[in-house]
Every structure is written in C-alpha cells, then in structure tokens.
Amino acid sequence: MSEPGERSGIRARGEEAIGDLAQALLDNPVFSQALSGALGAGERAAQAQRSAMSAVGVPAAADLERLERRMRSLSDRLEEVEDRLDEMGDAVAALRAEARRSAAVKES
C-alpha cells in the first residue's frame, strides 16, 4: 500500500505532465490550426443546421424557449385577471345582498 503522501505526489506529477502535454499541443502550430479548423467547421455545421431547420419551418430551441417564457407570462397574467374577477364577483354579490337588505328594511 502506498502512503497518502506518495499518492498526492504521483497525482501532482500526473497533473503536471498533463499540463505540459496540453501546453505543448497548444504551442504546436499544426495542432492549433487543426483545432481552429475543427471548431470553425463545427460552428459552420451548426449554422447550416439552423438555416435548414428554419427553411422547413422547424423552430430553433431558442425560439421554443422564448415562446415558453411568453406562455408562462401570459398564464401568470391570466391568473391575476381571474383572481381580480373573482374579487369583483364577490364584491358585486356583497353589494346585491346589501341592496336586498336595504330594500327589505324600506318595505318593513
């Protein structure tokens, strides 16, 4: 069994070796150019996909998220209107009851 200190030393050396390898790859112009090309190609492919989906009328994820937010907002506002209508209905019922009581008192 290795000691905890030995394991942390091996881990530190491994992390350092990985860091050195990554730096060497980034310093290599051929690798950097290939990486840039791959990233650029990926973005071009994503843009082509968005364009194709738009051309056939399929909404993008961002469009659907925006629509979902708007629907939630509309739903919240509708609930507020319903609550206010309920309050107004209660107030009208109370006024009618008061009017009936007043009419009954006048008839007596």
Chimera marker file (.cmm) of the C-alpha trace (Angstrom):
<marker_set name="trace">
<marker id="1" x="0.000" y="0.000" z="0.000" r="1" g="1" b="0" radius="0.5"/>
<marker id="2" x="1.293" y="3.431" z="-0.810" r="1" g="1" b="0" radius="0.5"/>
<marker id="3" x="1.308" y="6.268" z="1.624" r="1" g="1" b="0" radius="0.5"/>
<marker id="4" x="-1.119" y="9.186" z="1.174" r="1" g="1" b="0" radius="0.5"/>
<marker id="5" x="1.849" y="11.491" z="0.579" r="1" g="1" b="0" radius="0.5"/>
<marker id="6" x="3.108" y="9.262" z="-2.232" r="1" g="1" b="0" radius="0.5"/>
<marker id="7" x="-0.325" y="9.278" z="-3.897" r="1" g="1" b="0" radius="0.5"/>
<marker id="8" x="-0.594" y="13.064" z="-3.792" r="1" g="1" b="0" radius="0.5"/>
<marker id="9" x="2.944" y="13.298" z="-5.201" r="1" g="1" b="0" radius="0.5"/>
<marker id="10" x="2.072" y="10.950" z="-8.055" r="1" g="1" b="0" radius="0.5"/>
<marker id="11" x="-1.139" y="12.884" z="-8.673" r="1" g="1" b="0" radius="0.5"/>
<marker id="12" x="0.759" y="16.191" z="-8.745" r="1" g="1" b="0" radius="0.5"/>
<marker id="13" x="3.302" y="14.783" z="-11.205" r="1" g="1" b="0" radius="0.5"/>
<marker id="14" x="0.484" y="13.400" z="-13.366" r="1" g="1" b="0" radius="0.5"/>
<marker id="15" x="-1.318" y="16.738" z="-13.389" r="1" g="1" b="0" radius="0.5"/>
<marker id="16" x="1.927" y="18.488" z="-14.265" r="1" g="1" b="0" radius="0.5"/>
<marker id="17" x="2.581" y="16.036" z="-17.108" r="1" g="1" b="0" radius="0.5"/>
<marker id="18" x="-0.925" y="16.573" z="-18.487" r="1" g="1" b="0" radius="0.5"/>
<marker id="19" x="-0.472" y="20.340" z="-18.225" r="1" g="1" b="0" radius="0.5"/>
<marker id="20" x="2.861" y="20.128" z="-20.065" r="1" g="1" b="0" radius="0.5"/>
<marker id="21" x="1.302" y="17.973" z="-22.782" r="1" g="1" b="0" radius="0.5"/>
<marker id="22" x="-1.615" y="20.369" z="-23.215" r="1" g="1" b="0" radius="0.5"/>
<marker id="23" x="0.741" y="23.334" z="-23.430" r="1" g="1" b="0" radius="0.5"/>
<marker id="24" x="2.922" y="21.540" z="-25.966" r="1" g="1" b="0" radius="0.5"/>
<marker id="25" x="-0.136" y="20.788" z="-28.098" r="1" g="1" b="0" radius="0.5"/>
<marker id="26" x="-1.320" y="24.394" z="-27.917" r="1" g="1" b="0" radius="0.5"/>
<marker id="27" x="2.163" y="25.644" z="-28.834" r="1" g="1" b="0" radius="0.5"/>
<marker id="28" x="2.240" y="23.352" z="-31.873" r="1" g="1" b="0" radius="0.5"/>
<marker id="29" x="1.040" y="25.431" z="-34.869" r="1" g="1" b="0" radius="0.5"/>
<marker id="30" x="-0.207" y="22.373" z="-36.778" r="1" g="1" b="0" radius="0.5"/>
<marker id="31" x="-2.332" y="21.269" z="-33.825" r="1" g="1" b="0" radius="0.5"/>
<marker id="32" x="-3.605" y="24.812" z="-33.201" r="1" g="1" b="0" radius="0.5"/>
<marker id="33" x="-4.562" y="25.176" z="-36.858" r="1" g="1" b="0" radius="0.5"/>
<marker id="34" x="-6.328" y="21.801" z="-36.849" r="1" g="1" b="0" radius="0.5"/>
<marker id="35" x="-8.171" y="22.686" z="-33.653" r="1" g="1" b="0" radius="0.5"/>
<marker id="36" x="-9.261" y="26.059" z="-35.056" r="1" g="1" b="0" radius="0.5"/>
<marker id="37" x="-10.419" y="24.376" z="-38.251" r="1" g="1" b="0" radius="0.5"/>
<marker id="38" x="-12.410" y="21.789" z="-36.342" r="1" g="1" b="0" radius="0.5"/>
<marker id="39" x="-14.073" y="24.408" z="-34.161" r="1" g="1" b="0" radius="0.5"/>
<marker id="40" x="-14.852" y="26.542" z="-37.208" r="1" g="1" b="0" radius="0.5"/>
<marker id="41" x="-16.269" y="23.564" z="-39.061" r="1" g="1" b="0" radius="0.5"/>
<marker id="42" x="-18.447" y="22.712" z="-36.079" r="1" g="1" b="0" radius="0.5"/>
<marker id="43" x="-19.853" y="26.243" z="-35.963" r="1" g="1" b="0" radius="0.5"/>
<marker id="44" x="-20.470" y="26.239" z="-39.723" r="1" g="1" b="0" radius="0.5"/>
<marker id="45" x="-22.273" y="22.901" z="-39.435" r="1" g="1" b="0" radius="0.5"/>
<marker id="46" x="-24.426" y="24.230" z="-36.589" r="1" g="1" b="0" radius="0.5"/>
<marker id="47" x="-25.279" y="27.344" z="-38.615" r="1" g="1" b="0" radius="0.5"/>
<marker id="48" x="-26.154" y="25.189" z="-41.644" r="1" g="1" b="0" radius="0.5"/>
<marker id="49" x="-28.412" y="23.067" z="-39.436" r="1" g="1" b="0" radius="0.5"/>
<marker id="50" x="-30.166" y="26.180" z="-38.062" r="1" g="1" b="0" radius="0.5"/>
<marker id="51" x="-30.648" y="27.508" z="-41.597" r="1" g="1" b="0" radius="0.5"/>
<marker id="52" x="-32.021" y="24.200" z="-42.863" r="1" g="1" b="0" radius="0.5"/>
<marker id="53" x="-34.425" y="23.884" z="-39.943" r="1" g="1" b="0" radius="0.5"/>
<marker id="54" x="-35.582" y="27.454" z="-40.446" r="1" g="1" b="0" radius="0.5"/>
<marker id="55" x="-36.126" y="26.821" z="-44.158" r="1" g="1" b="0" radius="0.5"/>
<marker id="56" x="-38.530" y="23.965" z="-43.436" r="1" g="1" b="0" radius="0.5"/>
<marker id="57" x="-40.277" y="25.854" z="-40.642" r="1" g="1" b="0" radius="0.5"/>
<marker id="58" x="-38.855" y="23.979" z="-37.661" r="1" g="1" b="0" radius="0.5"/>
<marker id="59" x="-38.280" y="26.408" z="-34.805" r="1" g="1" b="0" radius="0.5"/>
<marker id="60" x="-34.923" y="26.580" z="-33.059" r="1" g="1" b="0" radius="0.5"/>
<marker id="61" x="-34.564" y="25.693" z="-29.380" r="1" g="1" b="0" radius="0.5"/>
<marker id="62" x="-34.127" y="29.384" z="-28.532" r="1" g="1" b="0" radius="0.5"/>
<marker id="63" x="-37.412" y="30.177" z="-30.288" r="1" g="1" b="0" radius="0.5"/>
<marker id="64" x="-39.192" y="27.484" z="-28.290" r="1" g="1" b="0" radius="0.5"/>
<marker id="65" x="-37.669" y="28.719" z="-25.022" r="1" g="1" b="0" radius="0.5"/>
<marker id="66" x="-38.767" y="32.287" z="-25.798" r="1" g="1" b="0" radius="0.5"/>
<marker id="67" x="-42.279" y="31.046" z="-26.611" r="1" g="1" b="0" radius="0.5"/>
<marker id="68" x="-42.355" y="29.046" z="-23.377" r="1" g="1" b="0" radius="0.5"/>
<marker id="69" x="-41.386" y="32.137" z="-21.354" r="1" g="1" b="0" radius="0.5"/>
<marker id="70" x="-44.071" y="34.197" z="-23.068" r="1" g="1" b="0" radius="0.5"/>
<marker id="71" x="-46.687" y="31.496" z="-22.428" r="1" g="1" b="0" radius="0.5"/>
<marker id="72" x="-45.758" y="31.369" z="-18.740" r="1" g="1" b="0" radius="0.5"/>
<marker id="73" x="-46.000" y="35.146" z="-18.529" r="1" g="1" b="0" radius="0.5"/>
<marker id="74" x="-49.396" y="35.085" z="-20.233" r="1" g="1" b="0" radius="0.5"/>
<marker id="75" x="-50.562" y="32.307" z="-17.912" r="1" g="1" b="0" radius="0.5"/>
<marker id="76" x="-49.472" y="34.316" z="-14.848" r="1" g="1" b="0" radius="0.5"/>
<marker id="77" x="-51.280" y="37.408" z="-16.120" r="1" g="1" b="0" radius="0.5"/>
<marker id="78" x="-54.411" y="35.388" z="-16.864" r="1" g="1" b="0" radius="0.5"/>
<marker id="79" x="-54.381" y="34.006" z="-13.318" r="1" g="1" b="0" radius="0.5"/>
<marker id="80" x="-54.167" y="37.568" z="-11.989" r="1" g="1" b="0" radius="0.5"/>
<marker id="81" x="-57.167" y="38.572" z="-14.114" r="1" g="1" b="0" radius="0.5"/>
<marker id="82" x="-59.116" y="35.547" z="-12.885" r="1" g="1" b="0" radius="0.5"/>
<marker id="83" x="-58.311" y="36.441" z="-9.268" r="1" g="1" b="0" radius="0.5"/>
<marker id="84" x="-59.459" y="40.031" z="-9.787" r="1" g="1" b="0" radius="0.5"/>
<marker id="85" x="-62.667" y="38.853" z="-11.493" r="1" g="1" b="0" radius="0.5"/>
<marker id="86" x="-63.350" y="36.575" z="-8.524" r="1" g="1" b="0" radius="0.5"/>
<marker id="87" x="-62.812" y="39.513" z="-6.155" r="1" g="1" b="0" radius="0.5"/>
<marker id="88" x="-65.126" y="41.704" z="-8.228" r="1" g="1" b="0" radius="0.5"/>
<marker id="89" x="-67.748" y="38.948" z="-8.326" r="1" g="1" b="0" radius="0.5"/>
<marker id="90" x="-67.594" y="38.694" z="-4.541" r="1" g="1" b="0" radius="0.5"/>
<marker id="91" x="-67.902" y="42.483" z="-4.241" r="1" g="1" b="0" radius="0.5"/>
<marker id="92" x="-70.923" y="42.555" z="-6.573" r="1" g="1" b="0" radius="0.5"/>
<marker id="93" x="-72.560" y="39.732" z="-4.612" r="1" g="1" b="0" radius="0.5"/>
<marker id="94" x="-71.978" y="41.655" z="-1.383" r="1" g="1" b="0" radius="0.5"/>
<marker id="95" x="-73.472" y="44.825" z="-2.901" r="1" g="1" b="0" radius="0.5"/>
<marker id="96" x="-76.533" y="42.910" z="-4.126" r="1" g="1" b="0" radius="0.5"/>
<marker id="97" x="-77.030" y="41.369" z="-0.699" r="1" g="1" b="0" radius="0.5"/>
<marker id="98" x="-76.738" y="44.829" z="0.880" r="1" g="1" b="0" radius="0.5"/>
<marker id="99" x="-79.207" y="46.238" z="-1.656" r="1" g="1" b="0" radius="0.5"/>
<marker id="100" x="-81.695" y="43.444" z="-0.849" r="1" g="1" b="0" radius="0.5"/>
<marker id="101" x="-81.336" y="44.111" z="2.860" r="1" g="1" b="0" radius="0.5"/>
<marker id="102" x="-81.866" y="47.818" z="2.304" r="1" g="1" b="0" radius="0.5"/>
<marker id="103" x="-84.925" y="47.134" z="0.154" r="1" g="1" b="0" radius="0.5"/>
<marker id="104" x="-86.318" y="44.746" z="2.793" r="1" g="1" b="0" radius="0.5"/>
<marker id="105" x="-85.816" y="47.360" z="5.534" r="1" g="1" b="0" radius="0.5"/>
<marker id="106" x="-87.620" y="50.025" z="3.446" r="1" g="1" b="0" radius="0.5"/>
<marker id="107" x="-90.561" y="47.681" z="2.814" r="1" g="1" b="0" radius="0.5"/>
<marker id="108" x="-90.988" y="46.998" z="6.531" r="1" g="1" b="0" radius="0.5"/>
<link id1="1" id2="2" r="1" g="1" b="0" radius="0.2"/>
<link id1="2" id2="3" r="1" g="1" b="0" radius="0.2"/>
<link id1="3" id2="4" r="1" g="1" b="0" radius="0.2"/>
<link id1="4" id2="5" r="1" g="1" b="0" radius="0.2"/>
<link id1="5" id2="6" r="1" g="1" b="0" radius="0.2"/>
<link id1="6" id2="7" r="1" g="1" b="0" radius="0.2"/>
<link id1="7" id2="8" r="1" g="1" b="0" radius="0.2"/>
<link id1="8" id2="9" r="1" g="1" b="0" radius="0.2"/>
<link id1="9" id2="10" r="1" g="1" b="0" radius="0.2"/>
<link id1="10" id2="11" r="1" g="1" b="0" radius="0.2"/>
<link id1="11" id2="12" r="1" g="1" b="0" radius="0.2"/>
<link id1="12" id2="13" r="1" g="1" b="0" radius="0.2"/>
<link id1="13" id2="14" r="1" g="1" b="0" radius="0.2"/>
<link id1="14" id2="15" r="1" g="1" b="0" radius="0.2"/>
<link id1="15" id2="16" r="1" g="1" b="0" radius="0.2"/>
<link id1="16" id2="17" r="1" g="1" b="0" radius="0.2"/>
<link id1="17" id2="18" r="1" g="1" b="0" radius="0.2"/>
<link id1="18" id2="19" r="1" g="1" b="0" radius="0.2"/>
<link id1="19" id2="20" r="1" g="1" b="0" radius="0.2"/>
<link id1="20" id2="21" r="1" g="1" b="0" radius="0.2"/>
<link id1="21" id2="22" r="1" g="1" b="0" radius="0.2"/>
<link id1="22" id2="23" r="1" g="1" b="0" radius="0.2"/>
<link id1="23" id2="24" r="1" g="1" b="0" radius="0.2"/>
<link id1="24" id2="25" r="1" g="1" b="0" radius="0.2"/>
<link id1="25" id2="26" r="1" g="1" b="0" radius="0.2"/>
<link id1="26" id2="27" r="1" g="1" b="0" radius="0.2"/>
<link id1="27" id2="28" r="1" g="1" b="0" radius="0.2"/>
<link id1="28" id2="29" r="1" g="1" b="0" radius="0.2"/>
<link id1="29" id2="30" r="1" g="1" b="0" radius="0.2"/>
<link id1="30" id2="31" r="1" g="1" b="0" radius="0.2"/>
<link id1="31" id2="32" r="1" g="1" b="0" radius="0.2"/>
<link id1="32" id2="33" r="1" g="1" b="0" radius="0.2"/>
<link id1="33" id2="34" r="1" g="1" b="0" radius="0.2"/>
<link id1="34" id2="35" r="1" g="1" b="0" radius="0.2"/>
<link id1="35" id2="36" r="1" g="1" b="0" radius="0.2"/>
<link id1="36" id2="37" r="1" g="1" b="0" radius="0.2"/>
<link id1="37" id2="38" r="1" g="1" b="0" radius="0.2"/>
<link id1="38" id2="39" r="1" g="1" b="0" radius="0.2"/>
<link id1="39" id2="40" r="1" g="1" b="0" radius="0.2"/>
<link id1="40" id2="41" r="1" g="1" b="0" radius="0.2"/>
<link id1="41" id2="42" r="1" g="1" b="0" radius="0.2"/>
<link id1="42" id2="43" r="1" g="1" b="0" radius="0.2"/>
<link id1="43" id2="44" r="1" g="1" b="0" radius="0.2"/>
<link id1="44" id2="45" r="1" g="1" b="0" radius="0.2"/>
<link id1="45" id2="46" r="1" g="1" b="0" radius="0.2"/>
<link id1="46" id2="47" r="1" g="1" b="0" radius="0.2"/>
<link id1="47" id2="48" r="1" g="1" b="0" radius="0.2"/>
<link id1="48" id2="49" r="1" g="1" b="0" radius="0.2"/>
<link id1="49" id2="50" r="1" g="1" b="0" radius="0.2"/>
<link id1="50" id2="51" r="1" g="1" b="0" radius="0.2"/>
<link id1="51" id2="52" r="1" g="1" b="0" radius="0.2"/>
<link id1="52" id2="53" r="1" g="1" b="0" radius="0.2"/>
<link id1="53" id2="54" r="1" g="1" b="0" radius="0.2"/>
<link id1="54" id2="55" r="1" g="1" b="0" radius="0.2"/>
<link id1="55" id2="56" r="1" g="1" b="0" radius="0.2"/>
<link id1="56" id2="57" r="1" g="1" b="0" radius="0.2"/>
<link id1="57" id2="58" r="1" g="1" b="0" radius="0.2"/>
<link id1="58" id2="59" r="1" g="1" b="0" radius="0.2"/>
<link id1="59" id2="60" r="1" g="1" b="0" radius="0.2"/>
<link id1="60" id2="61" r="1" g="1" b="0" radius="0.2"/>
<link id1="61" id2="62" r="1" g="1" b="0" radius="0.2"/>
<link id1="62" id2="63" r="1" g="1" b="0" radius="0.2"/>
<link id1="63" id2="64" r="1" g="1" b="0" radius="0.2"/>
<link id1="64" id2="65" r="1" g="1" b="0" radius="0.2"/>
<link id1="65" id2="66" r="1" g="1" b="0" radius="0.2"/>
<link id1="66" id2="67" r="1" g="1" b="0" radius="0.2"/>
<link id1="67" id2="68" r="1" g="1" b="0" radius="0.2"/>
<link id1="68" id2="69" r="1" g="1" b="0" radius="0.2"/>
<link id1="69" id2="70" r="1" g="1" b="0" radius="0.2"/>
<link id1="70" id2="71" r="1" g="1" b="0" radius="0.2"/>
<link id1="71" id2="72" r="1" g="1" b="0" radius="0.2"/>
<link id1="72" id2="73" r="1" g="1" b="0" radius="0.2"/>
<link id1="73" id2="74" r="1" g="1" b="0" radius="0.2"/>
<link id1="74" id2="75" r="1" g="1" b="0" radius="0.2"/>
<link id1="75" id2="76" r="1" g="1" b="0" radius="0.2"/>
<link id1="76" id2="77" r="1" g="1" b="0" radius="0.2"/>
<link id1="77" id2="78" r="1" g="1" b="0" radius="0.2"/>
<link id1="78" id2="79" r="1" g="1" b="0" radius="0.2"/>
<link id1="79" id2="80" r="1" g="1" b="0" radius="0.2"/>
<link id1="80" id2="81" r="1" g="1" b="0" radius="0.2"/>
<link id1="81" id2="82" r="1" g="1" b="0" radius="0.2"/>
<link id1="82" id2="83" r="1" g="1" b="0" radius="0.2"/>
<link id1="83" id2="84" r="1" g="1" b="0" radius="0.2"/>
<link id1="84" id2="85" r="1" g="1" b="0" radius="0.2"/>
<link id1="85" id2="86" r="1" g="1" b="0" radius="0.2"/>
<link id1="86" id2="87" r="1" g="1" b="0" radius="0.2"/>
<link id1="87" id2="88" r="1" g="1" b="0" radius="0.2"/>
<link id1="88" id2="89" r="1" g="1" b="0" radius="0.2"/>
<link id1="89" id2="90" r="1" g="1" b="0" radius="0.2"/>
<link id1="90" id2="91" r="1" g="1" b="0" radius="0.2"/>
<link id1="91" id2="92" r="1" g="1" b="0" radius="0.2"/>
<link id1="92" id2="93" r="1" g="1" b="0" radius="0.2"/>
<link id1="93" id2="94" r="1" g="1" b="0" radius="0.2"/>
<link id1="94" id2="95" r="1" g="1" b="0" radius="0.2"/>
<link id1="95" id2="96" r="1" g="1" b="0" radius="0.2"/>
<link id1="96" id2="97" r="1" g="1" b="0" radius="0.2"/>
<link id1="97" id2="98" r="1" g="1" b="0" radius="0.2"/>
<link id1="98" id2="99" r="1" g="1" b="0" radius="0.2"/>
<link id1="99" id2="100" r="1" g="1" b="0" radius="0.2"/>
<link id1="100" id2="101" r="1" g="1" b="0" radius="0.2"/>
<link id1="101" id2="102" r="1" g="1" b="0" radius="0.2"/>
<link id1="102" id2="103" r="1" g="1" b="0" radius="0.2"/>
<link id1="103" id2="104" r="1" g="1" b="0" radius="0.2"/>
<link id1="104" id2="105" r="1" g="1" b="0" radius="0.2"/>
<link id1="105" id2="106" r="1" g="1" b="0" radius="0.2"/>
<link id1="106" id2="107" r="1" g="1" b="0" radius="0.2"/>
<link id1="107" id2="108" r="1" g="1" b="0" radius="0.2"/>
</marker_set>
